[in-house]
Amino acid sequence: MMNDPQFVEVEGVHFSRGEKEIFRGVDLQIPRGKITAIMGPSGSGKTTLLKLIGGQLYPDAGRVRIDGHDVHRLPRRELFRLRRRMGMLFQSGALFSDLSVFENVAFPLRVHTDLPEAMVRDVVLMKLEAVGLRGARNLMPSELSGGMLRRVALARAVALDPELILYDEPFVGQDPISMGVLVELIKKVNQALGLTAVVVSHDIKETLSIADYVYVISDGRVMAHGTPANLDVDRDPRVSQFIHGEPDGPVPFHYPAPDYYSDILDERVGR
Ligand SMILES: Nc1ncnc2c1ncn2[C@@H]1O[C@H](COP(=O)(O)OP(=O)(O)OP(=O)(O)O)[C@@H](O)[C@H]1O
């Protein structure tokens, strides 16, 4: 297992929410030590896929293996143990507003380890140094910019030295400068820690600049995959529409909706 070049394997995953079929057979492989991007139109299920990988959601069919373990067949204890090997940086993963920067990063160490205080301090300072915020350790989250908050969250996500890190929209809402800082940081942290990373993002240019490999999902399946260079020259119009950010093309912009005209009429008659 240790020698398997794939750290995460998703095989034939099907997943629905009520009537809505989100995945109808997704297969993908996340190689060890690399940055893999998962891209796709809004609502295509990228966040859902991360939750399936993290074991927060269960597939209707198919399986997800992490380092050889079938995530959804693990007993609870084993799943928790596996989760400790994963860091997650979710869009909603805000810092604790009543804890200082230092205590936010220390939090997972205090919950999951029995490290003595001196060691907690060393680890926290090391992680904060890695994101360039050692000097900000006594500040409260309300005193930080959006980009700094994201960097503290990154330090916290790697506090327990995960082997796998899942990033959900790490660049969202950032100005171009802090976006650039985050891009560099994700790359640097990945190289320094030898992490396996999965990045879900809408920010095509930034994501392609750090990804070793890219999967584009659409319509419940993998629509294309390859290195950023391969995808850049892909002639499939759906792929090129997506990669080059063209608003009009084969992939619809609208979420499926009833006909606009009848929708408006319905509203008038009070439905
Ligand atoms: N808790 C939920 N209950 C019901 N449906 C949900 C829930 N979360 C997401 N969905 C639906 O599942 C589909 C996939 O959502 P998901 O958030 O995974 O997409 P996404 O590709 O990450 O989208 P975006 O890029 O817009 O964030 C969407 O149609 C969404 O409406």
Ligand as a Chemical Component Dictionary entry (heavy atoms), coordinates in Angstrom:
data_LIG
# 
_chem_comp.id                   LIG 
_chem_comp.type                 NON-POLYMER 
_chem_comp.pdbx_formal_charge   0 
_chem_comp.three_letter_code    LIG 
# 
loop_
_chem_comp_atom.comp_id 
_chem_comp_atom.atom_id 
_chem_comp_atom.alt_atom_id 
_chem_comp_atom.type_symbol 
_chem_comp_atom.charge 
_chem_comp_atom.model_Cartn_x 
_chem_comp_atom.model_Cartn_y 
_chem_comp_atom.model_Cartn_z 
_chem_comp_atom.pdbx_ordinal 
LIG N1  N1  N 0 -26.999 19.665 1.923  1  
LIG C1  C1  C 0 -27.506 19.576 0.699  2  
LIG N2  N2  N 0 -28.759 19.129 0.490  3  
LIG C2  C2  C 0 -29.302 19.007 -0.734 4  
LIG N3  N3  N 0 -28.646 19.314 -1.860 5  
LIG C3  C3  C 0 -27.392 19.760 -1.756 6  
LIG C4  C4  C 0 -26.746 19.919 -0.467 7  
LIG N4  N4  N 0 -25.490 20.366 -0.684 8  
LIG C5  C5  C 0 -25.362 20.490 -2.008 9  
LIG N5  N5  N 0 -26.477 20.127 -2.662 10 
LIG C6  C6  C 0 -26.688 20.100 -4.135 11 
LIG O1  O1  O 0 -25.726 19.213 -4.665 12 
LIG C7  C7  C 0 -25.212 19.721 -5.886 13 
LIG C8  C8  C 0 -23.703 19.773 -5.828 14 
LIG O2  O2  O 0 -23.301 20.712 -4.849 15 
LIG P1  P1  P 0 -21.782 21.053 -4.552 16 
LIG O3  O3  O 0 -21.761 22.085 -3.495 17 
LIG O4  O4  O 0 -21.033 19.806 -4.323 18 
LIG O5  O5  O 0 -21.332 21.671 -5.944 19 
LIG P2  P2  P 0 -20.033 22.478 -6.294 20 
LIG O6  O6  O 0 -19.551 21.938 -7.578 21 
LIG O7  O7  O 0 -19.097 22.453 -5.138 22 
LIG O8  O8  O 0 -20.658 23.897 -6.493 23 
LIG P3  P3  P 0 -20.024 25.353 -6.382 24 
LIG O9  O9  O 0 -18.862 25.330 -7.310 25 
LIG O10 O10 O 0 -21.134 26.242 -6.836 26 
LIG O11 O11 O 0 -19.647 25.511 -4.934 27 
LIG C9  C9  C 0 -25.867 21.060 -6.110 28 
LIG O12 O12 O 0 -26.909 20.877 -7.015 29 
LIG C10 C10 C 0 -26.414 21.451 -4.757 30 
LIG O13 O13 O 0 -27.575 22.194 -4.930 31 
# 
loop_
_chem_comp_bond.comp_id 
_chem_comp_bond.atom_id_1 
_chem_comp_bond.atom_id_2 
_chem_comp_bond.value_order 
_chem_comp_bond.pdbx_ordinal 
LIG N1  C1  SING 1  
LIG C1  N2  SING 2  
LIG C1  C4  DOUB 3  
LIG N2  C2  DOUB 4  
LIG C2  N3  SING 5  
LIG N3  C3  DOUB 6  
LIG C3  C4  SING 7  
LIG C3  N5  SING 8  
LIG C4  N4  SING 9  
LIG N4  C5  DOUB 10 
LIG C5  N5  SING 11 
LIG N5  C6  SING 12 
LIG C6  O1  SING 13 
LIG C6  C10 SING 14 
LIG O1  C7  SING 15 
LIG C7  C8  SING 16 
LIG C7  C9  SING 17 
LIG C8  O2  SING 18 
LIG O2  P1  SING 19 
LIG P1  O3  DOUB 20 
LIG P1  O4  SING 21 
LIG P1  O5  SING 22 
LIG O5  P2  SING 23 
LIG P2  O6  DOUB 24 
LIG P2  O7  SING 25 
LIG P2  O8  SING 26 
LIG O8  P3  SING 27 
LIG P3  O9  DOUB 28 
LIG P3  O10 SING 29 
LIG P3  O11 SING 30 
LIG C9  O12 SING 31 
LIG C9  C10 SING 32 
LIG C10 O13 SING 33 
# 
